[in-house]
Amino acid sequence: MGADPRFFPAQGPFSLGAIAEAAGARLAADAARIVTGVAPLGHAGPDDVAYAEGRRNLPALRATRAGAVLLAPGSEGELPEGCVALVCDQPQLAFARVAALFHPRPAPVPGIHPTAVIATDASIGAGCEVGPGAVIGAGAEIGPGCIIGPHAVVGPGCVLGAGSVLRAHASMLHCLAGAAVVLNEGARVGNEGFGFVTTKAGQHVTVPQVGRVILGDGVEIGANSCVDRGAGGDTVLGPGTRLDNLVQVGHNVRTGRGCVIVAQVGIAGSVELGDFVVIAGQAGIAGHLTLGDGVRVGAQAGVASSVPAGTDVVGSPAWPAKEFMRAIMWLRRQAAPKGNGKSGGTP
């Protein structure tokens, strides 16, 4: 069973030759055969393309009813009779490209809804779609081909690059965004940072947050995530960075290229991430730290000190992953019931 056409109308149909070209896959025969959609391996029918990756999917591959399957070299012999092999090095990546062929992101429907509120000096590029109740502030600049969804807000002076999308109820304030940026539903960019000084009497005095948010090309921010503006300098998310839903990024955080920050992560102020850092779900990063290029932080880790490039850390407080696992093994040995033949020792 493929995608519900009520929500995801499909393009196509396409020939297997066109599919192979989009996927970068090798096709030995049946280039003219037509397929009409994509589907998971276990639900695909004779007119669908699916993918299989890893040994754990071999039983499903042998039983699939798919018309064609994207798979790694050497797996062709596992296919049922009549199923066509599309051989590629990264089947999941190839499937993503094929799925985008059938289900491209919706193009803007040019026009401005009559209930939208747009400042007279705002600039809106050609071919933009502005939805009901959207607000675009004074001096804002919207590039061509953007979608501003229902009740989305582009604050005064903000810049949004070409082909960007603000989904329903997303907002950007004090922000300069590049091309192809996506703010999903309810995302908040440019909020006031969490900065205050407490007096001796216990009163919290807010420190004005007068920085900006800079979003590089291709940044995507998940639903209900928040990116605070800088306190003095800027908060910067580098090109291609992805935030999952419910992520908190504090003021003056700076990321490199292609970082991935998963749901419920909290990053305190003035943290610097290198390129291609991955932070797994519910991890917390203390303020004023540096995580080097390629660092990977495990789920629910608590990072309290800077991490060198290329290091994997887990646990709370976070340790290098190998040290953490050795420590856990040692603790398990100490906790083992006496008389089981296992002795304690040092990690």
ZIFENUR-V844520 format. One record per residue. N is the residue number from 1. SS is DSSP state (H for helix, E for strand, C for the rest). PHI is phi in degrees with one decimal (* if undefined). NEAR is the number of other C-alpha atoms within 10 Angstrom. Layout:
BEGIN
n:N ss:SS phi:PHI near:NEAR
n:N ss:SS phi:PHI near:NEAR
END
This chain:
BEGIN
n:1 ss:C phi:* near:13
n:2 ss:C phi:-87.8 near:17
n:3 ss:C phi:-68.6 near:13
n:4 ss:C phi:-68.6 near:9
n:5 ss:C phi:-66.0 near:8
n:6 ss:C phi:-64.9 near:7
n:7 ss:C phi:-108.9 near:7
n:8 ss:C phi:-133.1 near:14
n:9 ss:C phi:-60.4 near:12
n:10 ss:C phi:-100.9 near:20
n:11 ss:C phi:-84.5 near:14
n:12 ss:C phi:103.3 near:12
n:13 ss:C phi:-71.1 near:13
n:14 ss:E phi:-129.4 near:16
n:15 ss:E phi:-77.4 near:16
n:16 ss:H phi:-62.6 near:22
n:17 ss:H phi:-62.5 near:20
n:18 ss:H phi:-67.4 near:17
n:19 ss:H phi:-62.7 near:26
n:20 ss:H phi:-60.5 near:20
n:21 ss:H phi:-65.2 near:13
n:22 ss:H phi:-64.6 near:17
n:23 ss:H phi:-86.1 near:24
n:24 ss:C phi:68.3 near:19
n:25 ss:C phi:-105.3 near:21
n:26 ss:E phi:-96.9 near:16
n:27 ss:C phi:-125.3 near:18
n:28 ss:C phi:-82.7 near:11
n:29 ss:C phi:-157.9 near:12
n:30 ss:C phi:61.5 near:12
n:31 ss:C phi:-62.8 near:14
n:32 ss:C phi:-86.5 near:11
n:33 ss:C phi:-62.0 near:15
n:34 ss:E phi:-102.2 near:18
n:35 ss:E phi:-125.2 near:20
n:36 ss:C phi:-114.5 near:18
n:37 ss:E phi:-171.9 near:25
n:38 ss:E phi:-121.0 near:30
n:39 ss:C phi:-161.0 near:19
n:40 ss:C phi:-61.5 near:18
n:41 ss:C phi:-54.6 near:24
n:42 ss:C phi:-79.4 near:17
n:43 ss:C phi:-114.5 near:15
n:44 ss:C phi:-69.8 near:22
n:45 ss:C phi:-110.4 near:22
n:46 ss:C phi:-62.0 near:15
n:47 ss:C phi:-101.7 near:18
n:48 ss:E phi:-112.0 near:22
n:49 ss:E phi:-104.5 near:30
n:50 ss:E phi:-127.4 near:28
n:51 ss:E phi:-140.6 near:28
n:52 ss:C phi:-137.2 near:21
n:53 ss:C phi:-144.1 near:16
n:54 ss:C phi:92.9 near:10
n:55 ss:H phi:-65.6 near:9
n:56 ss:H phi:-63.6 near:9
n:57 ss:H phi:-94.7 near:13
n:58 ss:H phi:-60.9 near:15
n:59 ss:H phi:-58.1 near:11
n:60 ss:H phi:-67.3 near:15
n:61 ss:H phi:-63.8 near:24
n:62 ss:H phi:-64.5 near:14
n:63 ss:H phi:-99.9 near:13
n:64 ss:C phi:-66.5 near:22
n:65 ss:C phi:-105.7 near:24
n:66 ss:C phi:-61.4 near:27
n:67 ss:C phi:-74.4 near:24
n:68 ss:E phi:-150.4 near:27
n:69 ss:E phi:-134.4 near:27
n:70 ss:E phi:-81.8 near:32
n:71 ss:E phi:-149.5 near:26
n:72 ss:C phi:-79.2 near:20
n:73 ss:C phi:-56.7 near:15
n:74 ss:C phi:95.8 near:8
n:75 ss:C phi:-99.3 near:17
n:76 ss:H phi:-60.3 near:17
n:77 ss:H phi:-69.8 near:10
n:78 ss:H phi:-87.2 near:14
n:79 ss:C phi:-73.9 near:21
n:80 ss:C phi:-66.3 near:15
n:81 ss:C phi:-61.2 near:10
n:82 ss:C phi:90.5 near:11
n:83 ss:C phi:-91.2 near:16
n:84 ss:E phi:-92.9 near:22
n:85 ss:E phi:-88.5 near:27
n:86 ss:E phi:-115.0 near:28
n:87 ss:E phi:-88.6 near:24
n:88 ss:C phi:-152.9 near:20
n:89 ss:C phi:-77.1 near:15
n:90 ss:C phi:-129.3 near:18
n:91 ss:H phi:-57.9 near:24
n:92 ss:H phi:-66.2 near:18
n:93 ss:H phi:-62.2 near:15
n:94 ss:H phi:-61.5 near:23
n:95 ss:H phi:-64.2 near:25
n:96 ss:H phi:-59.4 near:14
n:97 ss:H phi:-69.7 near:17
n:98 ss:H phi:-70.1 near:24
n:99 ss:H phi:-60.1 near:21
n:100 ss:H phi:-68.9 near:15
n:101 ss:H phi:-67.0 near:20
n:102 ss:H phi:-79.0 near:19
n:103 ss:C phi:-131.4 near:17
n:104 ss:C phi:-66.7 near:14
n:105 ss:C phi:-58.7 near:9
n:106 ss:C phi:-57.4 near:9
n:107 ss:C phi:-77.7 near:13
n:108 ss:C phi:-63.3 near:18
n:109 ss:C phi:-98.9 near:14
n:110 ss:C phi:-56.7 near:15
n:111 ss:E phi:147.2 near:13
n:112 ss:E phi:-121.0 near:17
n:113 ss:C phi:-64.7 near:14
n:114 ss:C phi:-63.1 near:11
n:115 ss:C phi:-90.8 near:14
n:116 ss:C phi:-67.9 near:18
n:117 ss:E phi:-115.3 near:18
n:118 ss:E phi:-127.2 near:21
n:119 ss:C phi:-62.2 near:14
n:120 ss:C phi:-64.3 near:11
n:121 ss:C phi:-101.5 near:13
n:122 ss:C phi:-72.1 near:17
n:123 ss:E phi:-112.6 near:18
n:124 ss:E phi:-121.5 near:20
n:125 ss:C phi:-70.7 near:15
n:126 ss:C phi:-64.6 near:14
n:127 ss:C phi:75.2 near:17
n:128 ss:C phi:-83.6 near:24
n:129 ss:E phi:-113.3 near:22
n:130 ss:E phi:-119.4 near:29
n:131 ss:C phi:-84.9 near:24
n:132 ss:C phi:-62.9 near:18
n:133 ss:C phi:73.6 near:20
n:134 ss:C phi:-68.3 near:25
n:135 ss:E phi:-127.0 near:23
n:136 ss:E phi:-125.3 near:29
n:137 ss:C phi:-82.2 near:20
n:138 ss:C phi:-60.4 near:17
n:139 ss:C phi:73.1 near:17
n:140 ss:C phi:-68.2 near:23
n:141 ss:E phi:-125.1 near:22
n:142 ss:E phi:-109.4 near:25
n:143 ss:C phi:-71.7 near:22
n:144 ss:C phi:-66.7 near:20
n:145 ss:C phi:70.7 near:22
n:146 ss:C phi:-90.5 near:29
n:147 ss:E phi:-119.5 near:27
n:148 ss:E phi:-110.2 near:31
n:149 ss:C phi:-75.6 near:22
n:150 ss:C phi:-57.4 near:21
n:151 ss:C phi:61.5 near:22
n:152 ss:C phi:-75.1 near:28
n:153 ss:E phi:-128.3 near:24
n:154 ss:E phi:-112.0 near:28
n:155 ss:C phi:-72.9 near:20
n:156 ss:C phi:-55.1 near:20
n:157 ss:C phi:76.4 near:17
n:158 ss:C phi:-70.9 near:23
n:159 ss:E phi:-122.9 near:23
n:160 ss:E phi:-127.4 near:26
n:161 ss:C phi:-73.4 near:23
n:162 ss:C phi:-57.6 near:21
n:163 ss:C phi:70.2 near:22
n:164 ss:C phi:-89.2 near:27
n:165 ss:E phi:-136.7 near:25
n:166 ss:E phi:-112.2 near:28
n:167 ss:C phi:-80.4 near:22
n:168 ss:C phi:-52.0 near:22
n:169 ss:C phi:66.8 near:21
n:170 ss:C phi:-73.2 near:28
n:171 ss:E phi:-142.8 near:27
n:172 ss:E phi:-131.7 near:25
n:173 ss:C phi:-132.4 near:22
n:174 ss:C phi:52.3 near:23
n:175 ss:E phi:-131.5 near:27
n:176 ss:E phi:-118.2 near:20
n:177 ss:E phi:-117.1 near:24
n:178 ss:C phi:-79.1 near:20
n:179 ss:C phi:-81.8 near:21
n:180 ss:C phi:57.1 near:20
n:181 ss:C phi:-84.9 near:25
n:182 ss:E phi:-127.6 near:23
n:183 ss:E phi:-111.2 near:27
n:184 ss:C phi:-78.5 near:24
n:185 ss:C phi:-52.4 near:21
n:186 ss:C phi:75.9 near:22
n:187 ss:C phi:-64.6 near:25
n:188 ss:E phi:-125.2 near:23
n:189 ss:E phi:-120.7 near:26
n:190 ss:E phi:94.2 near:25
n:191 ss:E phi:-64.4 near:21
n:192 ss:C phi:-64.8 near:21
n:193 ss:C phi:-69.8 near:23
n:194 ss:C phi:-88.0 near:17
n:195 ss:C phi:-128.8 near:16
n:196 ss:E phi:-156.9 near:13
n:197 ss:E phi:-119.9 near:11
n:198 ss:E phi:-98.9 near:10
n:199 ss:C phi:-76.5 near:9
n:200 ss:C phi:-62.4 near:7
n:201 ss:C phi:-82.6 near:6
n:202 ss:C phi:89.3 near:8
n:203 ss:C phi:-84.7 near:10
n:204 ss:E phi:-93.5 near:12
n:205 ss:E phi:-106.0 near:11
n:206 ss:E phi:-68.1 near:12
n:207 ss:C phi:-90.7 near:13
n:208 ss:C phi:-54.1 near:14
n:209 ss:C phi:-102.4 near:20
n:210 ss:C phi:-113.2 near:14
n:211 ss:C phi:-92.9 near:21
n:212 ss:C phi:-123.9 near:26
n:213 ss:E phi:-116.1 near:28
n:214 ss:E phi:-114.8 near:23
n:215 ss:E phi:-110.5 near:26
n:216 ss:C phi:-73.0 near:24
n:217 ss:C phi:-55.8 near:21
n:218 ss:C phi:75.5 near:21
n:219 ss:C phi:-68.0 near:24
n:220 ss:E phi:-127.0 near:23
n:221 ss:E phi:-122.2 near:29
n:222 ss:C phi:-74.4 near:23
n:223 ss:C phi:-59.7 near:22
n:224 ss:C phi:59.8 near:19
n:225 ss:C phi:-88.6 near:24
n:226 ss:E phi:-128.4 near:23
n:227 ss:E phi:-124.7 near:27
n:228 ss:E phi:-76.4 near:28
n:229 ss:C phi:-73.8 near:30
n:230 ss:C phi:-66.7 near:30
n:231 ss:C phi:-77.2 near:22
n:232 ss:C phi:-135.5 near:13
n:233 ss:C phi:-80.1 near:16
n:234 ss:C phi:-113.3 near:21
n:235 ss:E phi:-87.0 near:30
n:236 ss:E phi:-131.7 near:25
n:237 ss:E phi:-109.1 near:27
n:238 ss:C phi:-69.2 near:23
n:239 ss:C phi:-52.9 near:22
n:240 ss:C phi:77.5 near:20
n:241 ss:C phi:-68.8 near:25
n:242 ss:E phi:-121.7 near:21
n:243 ss:E phi:-109.5 near:28
n:244 ss:C phi:-74.2 near:21
n:245 ss:C phi:-70.1 near:21
n:246 ss:C phi:58.6 near:21
n:247 ss:C phi:-105.8 near:24
n:248 ss:E phi:-116.6 near:22
n:249 ss:E phi:-116.6 near:27
n:250 ss:C phi:-78.2 near:26
n:251 ss:C phi:-66.8 near:32
n:252 ss:C phi:67.5 near:27
n:253 ss:C phi:-67.8 near:27
n:254 ss:E phi:-132.3 near:22
n:255 ss:C phi:-114.0 near:26
n:256 ss:C phi:-82.7 near:20
n:257 ss:C phi:-80.0 near:20
n:258 ss:C phi:62.1 near:21
n:259 ss:C phi:-73.2 near:25
n:260 ss:E phi:-124.9 near:20
n:261 ss:E phi:-125.0 near:27
n:262 ss:C phi:-91.9 near:21
n:263 ss:C phi:-51.3 near:21
n:264 ss:C phi:67.3 near:20
n:265 ss:C phi:-74.3 near:25
n:266 ss:E phi:-121.9 near:22
n:267 ss:E phi:-117.5 near:25
n:268 ss:C phi:-75.0 near:19
n:269 ss:C phi:-61.8 near:24
n:270 ss:C phi:64.2 near:22
n:271 ss:C phi:-79.1 near:22
n:272 ss:E phi:-119.0 near:21
n:273 ss:E phi:-108.0 near:26
n:274 ss:C phi:-76.4 near:21
n:275 ss:C phi:-77.0 near:21
n:276 ss:C phi:58.3 near:21
n:277 ss:C phi:-76.6 near:25
n:278 ss:E phi:-121.0 near:23
n:279 ss:E phi:-120.9 near:26
n:280 ss:C phi:-79.3 near:21
n:281 ss:C phi:-54.9 near:20
n:282 ss:C phi:65.8 near:19
n:283 ss:C phi:-73.1 near:24
n:284 ss:E phi:-124.3 near:24
n:285 ss:E phi:-117.5 near:25
n:286 ss:C phi:-69.5 near:17
n:287 ss:C phi:-70.7 near:20
n:288 ss:C phi:64.2 near:16
n:289 ss:C phi:-105.1 near:20
n:290 ss:E phi:-123.8 near:21
n:291 ss:E phi:-112.8 near:25
n:292 ss:C phi:-71.5 near:20
n:293 ss:C phi:-53.6 near:21
n:294 ss:C phi:73.6 near:19
n:295 ss:C phi:-63.8 near:22
n:296 ss:E phi:-125.1 near:23
n:297 ss:E phi:-112.2 near:29
n:298 ss:C phi:-73.2 near:22
n:299 ss:C phi:-58.9 near:20
n:300 ss:C phi:63.0 near:19
n:301 ss:C phi:-70.1 near:22
n:302 ss:E phi:-116.3 near:21
n:303 ss:E phi:-94.3 near:24
n:304 ss:C phi:-114.8 near:16
n:305 ss:C phi:-144.6 near:16
n:306 ss:C phi:-63.7 near:17
n:307 ss:E phi:-123.9 near:22
n:308 ss:C phi:-66.0 near:14
n:309 ss:C phi:-55.1 near:17
n:310 ss:C phi:75.5 near:14
n:311 ss:C phi:-98.7 near:17
n:312 ss:E phi:-99.8 near:18
n:313 ss:E phi:-127.0 near:24
n:314 ss:E phi:-142.4 near:23
n:315 ss:C phi:87.9 near:18
n:316 ss:E phi:-140.7 near:16
n:317 ss:C phi:-67.7 near:13
n:318 ss:C phi:-70.3 near:22
n:319 ss:E phi:-120.1 near:23
n:320 ss:E phi:-54.1 near:15
n:321 ss:H phi:-56.7 near:17
n:322 ss:H phi:-66.2 near:12
n:323 ss:H phi:-63.0 near:12
n:324 ss:H phi:-61.0 near:17
n:325 ss:H phi:-67.3 near:15
n:326 ss:H phi:-63.6 near:13
n:327 ss:H phi:-63.7 near:15
n:328 ss:H phi:-63.7 near:13
n:329 ss:H phi:-62.2 near:12
n:330 ss:H phi:-64.2 near:16
n:331 ss:H phi:-60.1 near:15
n:332 ss:H phi:-64.4 near:12
n:333 ss:H phi:-65.2 near:15
n:334 ss:H phi:-65.7 near:15
n:335 ss:H phi:-84.7 near:10
n:336 ss:C phi:-65.5 near:13
n:337 ss:C phi:-57.3 near:10
n:338 ss:C phi:-66.0 near:10
n:339 ss:C phi:86.1 near:7
n:340 ss:C phi:-92.6 near:7
n:341 ss:C phi:87.3 near:7
n:342 ss:C phi:-104.9 near:11
n:343 ss:C phi:-114.5 near:11
n:344 ss:C phi:-79.8 near:12
n:345 ss:C phi:170.1 near:9
n:346 ss:C phi:-95.8 near:8
n:347 ss:C phi:-61.1 near:12
END
